Amino acid sequence: MATDLIDNAPSGAAAPREFDLESISVLSDDDIHRVMTIPELIAVIRSVDYPFAGKERLEFFDRDTLQRVVCLVRRWTCNRLGKLSL
């Protein structure tokens, strides 16, 4: 899964991939805490209609806060899909 998170763009800058409910629900703790880039964490948060005040300021959040919000979004997504959360 870790290699799926990296987009090998020819320009050298990896573009954040797009996330849907299913792809968010299967993110592992390792993906969230060690593999994903800050732009990918932000993309996850912005890709869902999760009730989070502050989406317009995500670029100013530290990595730890973004990771915590993505874990909340993953749990919320699993709940929406009727899956057991991790």
QUIWO-V582771 format. One record per pair of residues at least 4 apart in sequence whose ideal C-beta (glycine too) atoms are under 8 Angstrom apart, sorted by the first residue. I is the first residue (numbers start at 1). J is the second residue. D is the distance in Angstrom with one decimal. If there is no record, write none. Layout:
# QUIWO-V582771
<<I | J | D> <I | J | D>>
This chain:
# QUIWO-V582771
<<1 | 5 | 7.2> <1 | 26 | 7.4> <1 | 27 | 8.0> <1 | 28 | 6.4> <1 | 31 | 6.1> <2 | 6 | 7.9> <2 | 30 | 7.2> <2 | 31 | 6.4> <2 | 35 | 4.6> <4 | 17 | 7.9> <5 | 17 | 6.7> <5 | 31 | 6.3> <5 | 35 | 5.5> <5 | 36 | 5.8> <5 | 40 | 6.2> <6 | 14 | 5.8> <7 | 14 | 4.9> <7 | 15 | 5.1> <7 | 16 | 7.7> <7 | 17 | 5.8> <8 | 14 | 7.2> <9 | 13 | 6.0> <9 | 14 | 5.9> <9 | 15 | 5.6> <14 | 37 | 6.7> <14 | 39 | 7.9> <15 | 39 | 8.0> <16 | 37 | 7.1> <16 | 39 | 4.3> <16 | 40 | 4.7> <16 | 42 | 7.2> <16 | 43 | 4.0> <17 | 40 | 6.8> <17 | 43 | 7.1> <18 | 43 | 7.1> <18 | 47 | 6.8> <19 | 23 | 5.0> <19 | 24 | 5.2> <19 | 43 | 6.0> <19 | 44 | 5.0> <19 | 47 | 4.3> <19 | 48 | 7.8> <20 | 24 | 7.1> <20 | 47 | 7.2> <21 | 25 | 6.2> <21 | 48 | 7.0> <21 | 77 | 5.1> <21 | 80 | 6.3> <21 | 81 | 5.8> <22 | 26 | 6.8> <22 | 81 | 7.1> <23 | 27 | 7.4> <24 | 44 | 5.8> <24 | 47 | 7.3> <24 | 48 | 6.9> <24 | 73 | 6.3> <24 | 74 | 5.7> <24 | 77 | 4.5> <25 | 74 | 6.5> <25 | 77 | 4.7> <25 | 78 | 4.9> <25 | 81 | 5.5> <25 | 83 | 5.6> <27 | 31 | 4.7> <27 | 32 | 5.6> <27 | 36 | 7.8> <27 | 44 | 7.5> <27 | 70 | 7.3> <27 | 74 | 5.4> <28 | 32 | 7.1> <28 | 86 | 7.4> <29 | 33 | 5.7> <29 | 71 | 7.7> <29 | 86 | 7.0> <30 | 34 | 5.3> <30 | 35 | 6.3> <31 | 35 | 4.8> <31 | 36 | 5.7> <32 | 36 | 5.9> <32 | 41 | 7.4> <32 | 67 | 5.5> <32 | 70 | 5.2> <32 | 71 | 6.2> <32 | 74 | 7.3> <33 | 67 | 5.7> <36 | 40 | 4.2> <36 | 41 | 5.4> <36 | 44 | 7.7> <36 | 70 | 7.6> <37 | 41 | 7.2> <38 | 42 | 6.4> <38 | 63 | 6.1> <38 | 66 | 6.4> <39 | 43 | 6.2> <40 | 44 | 6.7> <41 | 45 | 6.8> <41 | 63 | 7.5> <41 | 66 | 4.1> <41 | 67 | 6.5> <41 | 69 | 7.8> <41 | 70 | 5.2> <42 | 46 | 6.2> <42 | 58 | 4.7> <42 | 59 | 6.8> <42 | 66 | 6.6> <43 | 47 | 5.9> <44 | 48 | 7.6> <44 | 70 | 5.0> <44 | 73 | 6.0> <45 | 50 | 6.9> <45 | 52 | 6.6> <45 | 55 | 6.5> <45 | 58 | 6.1> <45 | 66 | 7.2> <45 | 69 | 5.5> <45 | 70 | 6.4> <45 | 73 | 5.9> <46 | 55 | 6.0> <46 | 58 | 7.1> <48 | 73 | 5.9> <48 | 76 | 7.5> <48 | 77 | 6.6> <50 | 72 | 7.5> <50 | 73 | 5.1> <50 | 76 | 5.6> <52 | 69 | 6.4> <52 | 72 | 8.0> <52 | 73 | 7.8> <54 | 58 | 6.8> <54 | 61 | 7.5> <57 | 61 | 7.0> <58 | 66 | 6.9> <61 | 65 | 4.5> <61 | 66 | 5.2> <61 | 69 | 7.7> <62 | 66 | 7.2> <63 | 67 | 6.2> <64 | 68 | 6.5> <65 | 69 | 6.4> <66 | 70 | 6.3> <67 | 71 | 6.5> <68 | 72 | 6.7> <69 | 73 | 6.3> <70 | 74 | 6.3> <71 | 75 | 6.6> <72 | 76 | 6.2> <73 | 77 | 6.1> <74 | 78 | 6.4> <74 | 85 | 7.2> <74 | 86 | 6.9> <75 | 79 | 6.5> <75 | 85 | 4.6> <75 | 86 | 7.7> <76 | 80 | 6.5> <77 | 81 | 6.3> <78 | 83 | 4.3> <78 | 84 | 6.8> <78 | 85 | 4.2> <78 | 86 | 7.3> <79 | 83 | 7.8> <79 | 85 | 6.7>>
